[in-house]
Amino acid sequence: MLAAKCPGQDRRNWKPEDIFEHDCPHCGAVIEFWKTDVKTRCPECRETVFNPKFNLGCALWCAYAEQCVGDLSGVYTQRPDVLRDKLEMEARKHFIGERARLKYTQEAAEVASRLLEMEKEADPPVIVAAVLLHDAGYAACKKELGDGAELESCTVKKSSEIAGQIMGELKLPRAVQEKVLKIIALGKGAGNGNIGGVNGEVNEQLWHDIHELTRFMLAKADAGNPLPEEKEALMGRLRRESSRRYAQKHI
């Protein structure tokens, strides 16, 4: 059986608050956690629950990560911030010389993080991976093709290849990988296929909104507050209620 304790922790200097109780997010039962518990099973519903106070960011670098937490995909689902950090490290390798594209991707990732705090129907690993990897092939394609007409289609194809490789190395579930690659294939931008349309599923609608919000915020960064009619037009383009609430508060 794999260890559920981090081998780097030492209990000799513990304090009373290092043992605490937390409600199970699945059934509400009380679970006791020790500071070194990465995860435990709820005594009532038997679901696996990660320690909300444990810094799972160590899974980014620790050689014992899989021994400690087991299936990393569970970490990524419950803590999308960990997945974001790991994916951003990998994605940066493919944006060399493309500072503007990297800035856009980082801004979109920040918008995605805020929306995922409000949007309960979307799949956090899918959204995080799609946002950080959707442009990963741009630099390679631009180097090969310049600004030619085939740049966009090349970027989609190359980004899908890079995303598939990275997600495979991170052991994301096959279902997550397929959804991410589908979103990348849709491209970026309003009015692209069924993104945000009546046939678009939640992840695709949120993907649409992330890019609408990111483009709007970057365009207005140096222009001051948007005009009322500009904000109204943006609100009309957004597909998710969570996105409209975010826009009302932050734009």
N, C-alpha and C positions, 0 to 999 in steps of 0.2 A: 504493500500500500504506500502511495506517495505521501511524503511529509506535507503537513499543512502549516508548518511553522517555518519562519525564515531562519536559516542557519546563522545569520549575522546578528540576531538579537540576543541580549544578555539580560536575565531576569534578576540579577543580584542587586540591582539598584532601583527596583520598582517603587512606584508611589501608589497610594490607594486608588487614584483615578485611572491607573493602568488596567484595572478590571472594571468593566462598565456593562450596562444593559442597553439593548436597542430593540425596537419593535421590528418584527419580521415584515418585510414589504409585501409578502405574499398572503399572510393570514392574520397578521397583527399580534401574534404571540410574542412574549418577551424572550429575547435571546441574550445569554451572557457571553461577552467577548473578553478575552484577554488581549493585552496589547500586541502580542506576537501572533495572534490568530489572523491568518489571511482570510480564511473562510470557515464556515461551520454549517452544519445542518440544523434547520429549525426543529426543535423537539416535538412540535405539533404537526406541521405539514410535511416535514422531511425535505423541503426544498433547500438547495444550497444558497447561502447568503454570504456575500463578501463583507468583511469588516469595513464599515463606513469611515473609520478613522485611520485605516492602514494606507500608507503611501504606496499605492500600486505603481507609481512611476518607476519604482525600482525594477519592474519587469522590462524596462527599456534596456537595461544594461547588465543586470545580474546574471551570472552564469547558472544560478540555481533557479531561474524564473519558472521553467516548466515543472521542475521538481517541487517547487514551492506552491504554485497556484494551480498546477495541473493544466487543464484545457484553457489556453490563453484567450480563445474566442469568447469564453464567459466573462473574462475581465473586460474585453473590448465592448461587450454589450452593456454591461453594468457601469463601466467607466469609460465612455467615449473619449474623455480627455487623454487617457493613456494611449489609445489608438491614434488620436490626433498627433501627439508628440512623436510617436514612432513613425507614423506615415510622413510627417513633415520632415523628419531627418532624411528619410529616403527620397522624398520628392525633391528636396533642395539640390540633390546631385544632378538633376535633369534640367535645372533652370539657370545653369551657368551662362552668364552674359545676357540674360533676359530679366533684368531687374524689374521692369514694369510688369511683366507677366507674373513674376514671383510676388510682387506687392499685391496685385489683384487677387491671386490665389490665397494669400494670407488674409486679406481683408474678407474674402468670401468665407474662409474657414472660421473667422471670428463671428461673422453674421450667422453662419450655420450653427455654431455653438450656442449662441443666444436663442435662436429659434428652437433648437432642440430642447432647451429648458422649458419652453412653453408648449411645444407640439408633442403630444403623447401618442399619436398614431403612427408617426414615422419610425423608420429603423435607423437608429444612430450610427451603427457601423457602416451602413450603406451610404448615408449622406456624407459622413466624414471622409470616407475613402473616395467617393465620387468627386467631391469638391477639391481635395488635395491632389488627385491624380489625373483629372480630366484634361489638363494642359501639359502633362509631363513629356509629351512627344514634340511639343512645339519647337524647342530649341534645335533639336536634331533635324526636323523637317525644314526649318528656315535656313539652316546651314546648307542643306542639300538643294533646296528649291528657291531660296530667296523669298520674295513676296509674290510669287506666281499664283496663278489661279488654282493650282492644285494644293496649295499650302493647307487649307482648312481640312480637306479630306485626308491628306497625309497625317495631319495632327491627330485626327480622330483615330485613325488606324494605328499609328505609332503609340499614342497614349494608351490605347487598349492593350497593346502588347506589353508595355511597361507596367501598366496597372496589374495585368494578370500575373506577371512575374513577381511583383512586390507582394501582392495579396497572397500568392502561393507560398512565398517564403515566410510570411507572417502567419500562415495557417488559418486564414479566415475561412469560415464555412463556405462550401461550394455555393449554397443558395445566396449568400451575401455577394460572392464574387460575380455571379451571374447577373444580379440586380445592378451592381455597380457598372459592369461592362455594358449593360443595356442602356443605362443613363448616359454613359460616355458616348455611346454610339448615336444618341439623340442630338448630341452637339450642345452648344451653349447659345441661349438667346430666346427672347420672346417670339412666339409665333412659329417655333420650330416643331413641326410634326404635331403630336398630340400633347406636348408638354403643357400642363396646366389646363388642358381642355377637358371636356366632359368625360373623355375616356382615360385621362391621365390618372394613375394611382397616386397615393399620398406622397410617396417619395419623389415622384416626378413633378408633382405640383410644388412641393417644397423646394426642389432643385430650381425650378423656374423662378420662384420668388427670391431665392438666395441671390441669383444673378441680377434680377431686376433691382433689388435693394443695393447690391454691391456697386453696380454701374451708376446708380443714382447718387449714392453717397460719395463715390470717388469724383464724379462729375461736379458735385456741389461743394467739394472740400475747399476749393479756392474761390468759390463764387458767392459765399455767404449763404444766408437762409434762402430756401427755395420759395418761389412765388406760390400763393395759394392754389392757383390753377395747375401748377406743376405737381404739387403734392397730391391734388385731387386726381390727376391723371394717373399717377403712380398707384394710388389706392385702388383705382379701377382695374389695373393690370394684375394686382396680386390675387392669388388663388386661395390662400389659406387664411383663416381668421387669425391665427397666431401671427402671421406675417403682417396683417393690417394693424394688429395691436402693437407690434414692434415698431412699425413705421410711425404710428401716432405718437409713441413715446420718445423715439430717438431721432426723428427727422423733422 
